[in-house]
Amino acid sequence: MDLGLSGRVAAITGATSGIGAACARALAQEGCEIVAADLRPAPAGQLPEGWLAVEADVASADGGRRVVDAALERFGRLDVLVACAGIYETGALDDVDADRWDQVMAVNLRGTFLCAQAAIAAMRPRGWGRVITLASIAARNGGRLAGPAYVASKAGVVGLTRSLAHAAGPHGITVNCVAPGVIDTPMTGVMGDAAKAQLAGGTPLRRNGRPEEVADVVAMLASERAGFVHGALVDVNGGLAMG
Ligand SMILES: NC(=O)c1ccc[n+]([C@@H]2O[C@H](COP(=O)([O-])OP(=O)(O)OC[C@H]3O[C@@H](n4cnc5c(N)ncnc54)[C@H](O)[C@@H]3O)[C@@H](O)[C@H]2O)c1
């Protein structure tokens, strides 16, 4: 199936690792120009030819603007944003102090907002765009291993996505949210093998997911084919949570 993405310009935050890296590969495979943004960008020479690496902290006030400006400067436009940068938190209730709470919120929620705000401003004049945010199954089930700041930040991303959908939809820009279950990436490495195996065992598919399985859904949402999917929350969780 041709997703109609050839020649589109896609910016992915958190593009150095895990799901973000897989999204960048999937969108490149569909013919997109790639802006790979991360706090720790891939060293020069290690990115595929033609990709633009951008060093940006999405939690900073100008992080989102830096990513979008880099896309505009190199490619003249931005069509797709995948806001994937995120940090995890496993704190027990009494262990999460104010600084850690603020840090998780700043990256996961404020960072997603600022990147989307800058991206939508750049997409609006062209009357076409795709914004895909990353929530988590934890926003729905309260998190089995994730702590309160992570859960709250991801629940915030769900609400934020719906607010953005109201604002951006009239301009031809769709905004959707993907909620992964347990995916094998460096982020879930901190859970430990035993806990991950237990989660896999409780999943109807009896396994955890691969980053590519999230990226394929993101690519579909970014495509022409998903033009009427808007404000949606799409689970990619192997059935770990349903309904
Ligand atoms: N892996 C999972 O099981 C899972 C499940 C649900 C949701 N998610 C979400 O998917 C997204 C990607 O997760 P992942 O598993 O690929 O994680 P990961 O840790 O493998 O990758 C996250 C990337 O984000 C980057 N990053 C962190 N803070 C940043 C900042 N301030 N500015 C810019 N970049 C920053 C990191 O450098 C890293 O490259 C996250 O938002 C995460 O919360 C993951």
The ligand as an ORCA input file, in Angstrom:
! r2SCAN-3c Opt
* xyz 0 1
  N       9.027      1.463     25.493
  C       7.789      1.349     25.953
  O       7.355      0.271     26.405
  C       6.869      2.533     25.948
  C       5.549      2.312     26.370
  C       4.673      3.377     26.366
  C       5.100      4.616     25.951
  N       6.379      4.802     25.539
  C       6.755      6.155     25.123
  O       7.344      6.118     23.847
  C       8.327      7.145     23.742
  C       9.656      6.531     23.317
  O      10.046      5.586     24.313
  P      11.254      4.569     24.089
  O      10.872      3.324     24.772
  O      11.679      4.569     22.674
  O      12.366      5.295     25.006
  P      13.958      5.402     24.844
  O      14.452      5.708     26.209
  O      14.485      4.209     24.125
  O      14.141      6.682     23.910
  C      13.776      7.953     24.346
  C      14.589      8.982     23.580
  O      14.168     10.285     24.018
  C      15.320     11.086     24.173
  N      15.060     12.163     25.142
  C      14.891     12.044     26.478
  N      14.718     13.259     27.028
  C      14.772     14.148     26.007
  C      14.671     15.563     25.950
  N      14.503     16.307     27.050
  N      14.762     16.167     24.735
  C      14.958     15.432     23.610
  N      15.083     14.089     23.616
  C      14.988     13.461     24.804
  C      16.393     10.139     24.682
  O      17.700     10.666     24.478
  C      16.098      8.888     23.852
  O      16.820      8.908     22.638
  C       8.385      7.812     25.113
  O       7.584      8.974     25.098
  C       7.794      6.777     26.027
  O       7.241      7.336     27.188
  C       7.270      3.793     25.535
*
